[in-house]
Structures are given as structure tokens and as C-alpha cells.
Amino acid sequence: MFLTIDTTDARPIYQQVADGIKALIAHGKLLEGAPLPPLRQLAGDLGVNLNTIATAYKTLQEAGLIVVRHGSGAVVASQTSVERSEEELVRPLRAALTDLILAGLSTEKIARIVMRELKLAKESK
């Protein structure tokens, strides 16, 4: 599993880890049932505190993206078991769009960015 931490990123490290794993799942790099590295291993690989990785895994578990089985580790959950409302799914998109607008990007530029990212997501699946 390939994750990196960006020390210049404003997001907390646990959120960077969670977002990185979400992206790997979304792009088909981590499939249903795929095991995630043990907490200690991932913390060591990334050079971060064990509790940081535990928080990231907890965040992913609460989102229904992974299943944590004590003693046997964490695995990617079945995507069909993740039932979330459209409103719940759109919420982070709204937040991201708001950030882009506040950064001064035009509607056209935002649309190009969104279309590019959608294309990349489709290609990587």
C-alpha cells in the first residue's frame, strides 16, 4: 500500500491517512476483503504515532469502508454494504467546492478540475 504524509498539508495526519486509504479503495487499488497493514507496521512505515493510525482506521470503520476484527486486523469492507444517503455523500463535495470558490477559482476552472478528477478516477478503476 502506497501512502505518503505531506507535512505542509493543513489536514491532520490521521485524515491524510484516511483520505489516502479512501482513494486507494475508490481507485480499485484496495479491493473488497483486502487486508490493511497492521497499525504498528503502517505507523512505522509512515513514521507517525500508532494512535494516529488507529484514529484513521476508526474514521474509516465509522464510514463503513473497512471492517476491523480484533486479533485478525482490518480489511476493506464490501462496498455494497455501505449505505449512505445522497446528502451524506454530497456533504464533502460541497465543502471542497466552497474551498475552491473561496480560493478565488472561477466556476469554469472548478468545472474543469472536477471533470479532470472524474476522468482520472474512471481511468484508475
ZAMARGU-4260 file (C-alpha; in steps of 0.2 Angstrom, whole numbers, plus 5000, padded with zeros to 4 digits):
<rodrens>
0) 5000/5000/5000 | 5007/5017/4995 | 5003/5032/5006 | 5013/5047/5010 | 5011/5061/5023
5) 5013/5079/5017 | 5019/5090/5032 | 5013/5106/5023 | 4995/5099/5021 | 4983/5108/5033
10) 4974/5092/5036 | 4978/5082/5052 | 4989/5067/5048 | 4976/5054/5053 | 4964/5062/5040
15) 4978/5062/5027 | 4980/5043/5030 | 4961/5040/5030 | 4959/5050/5014 | 4974/5041/5006
20) 4966/5024/5010 | 4949/5030/5004 | 4957/5035/4987 | 4965/5018/4986 | 4948/5010/4988
25) 4940/5022/4976 | 4953/5019/4963 | 4952/5000/4964 | 4969/4998/4972 | 4962/4990/4988
30) 4948/4978/4984 | 4934/4971/4995 | 4942/4959/5008 | 4960/4966/5005 | 4969/4967/5022
35) 4976/4983/5028 | 4993/4984/5036 | 4993/4981/5055 | 4993/4998/5065 | 5011/4996/5071
40) 5018/4992/5054 | 5009/5007/5045 | 5014/5019/5059 | 5032/5013/5057 | 5032/5014/5038
45) 5025/5032/5039 | 5035/5037/5054 | 5019/5043/5064 | 5012/5039/5081 | 5002/5022/5082
50) 4987/5032/5089 | 4987/5042/5073 | 4984/5026/5063 | 4972/5020/5075 | 4962/5036/5073
55) 4962/5035/5054 | 4956/5016/5054 | 4942/5021/5066 | 4937/5035/5055 | 4937/5023/5040
60) 4927/5010/5050 | 4914/5023/5055 | 4912/5027/5037 | 4909/5009/5033 | 4924/5007/5022
65) 4934/4995/5032 | 4930/4981/5045 | 4941/4979/5060 | 4942/4962/5068 | 4951/4962/5084
70) 4965/4949/5083 | 4964/4947/5064 | 4966/4965/5058 | 4957/4977/5046 | 4950/4973/5029
75) 4942/4983/5016 | 4923/4982/5018 | 4910/4976/5005 | 4906/4992/4995 | 4888/4986/4994
80) 4886/4986/5012 | 4890/5004/5013 | 4873/5013/5013 | 4874/5032/5014 | 4861/5045/5009
85) 4865/5056/4994 | 4865/5071/5006 | 4879/5062/5016 | 4889/5059/5001 | 4887/5076/4994
90) 4892/5085/5010 | 4911/5083/5007 | 4909/5089/4989 | 4900/5104/4995 | 4914/5108/5007
95) 4928/5106/4993 | 4918/5117/4981 | 4917/5130/4994 | 4935/5130/4997 | 4938/5131/4978
100) 4926/5146/4977 | 4935/5154/4992 | 4951/5152/4984 | 4945/5163/4970 | 4943/5150/4956
105) 4931/5153/4943 | 4916/5142/4940 | 4923/5136/4924 | 4940/5132/4932 | 4931/5122/4945
110) 4921/5113/4932 | 4937/5108/4923 | 4946/5102/4939 | 4930/5091/4944 | 4930/5084/4926
115) 4948/5080/4926 | 4947/5072/4943 | 4932/5061/4937 | 4941/5056/4922 | 4956/5051/4932
120) 4945/5041/4944 | 4937/5032/4930 | 4954/5028/4922 | 4961/5021/4938 | 4947/5009/4941
</rodrens>
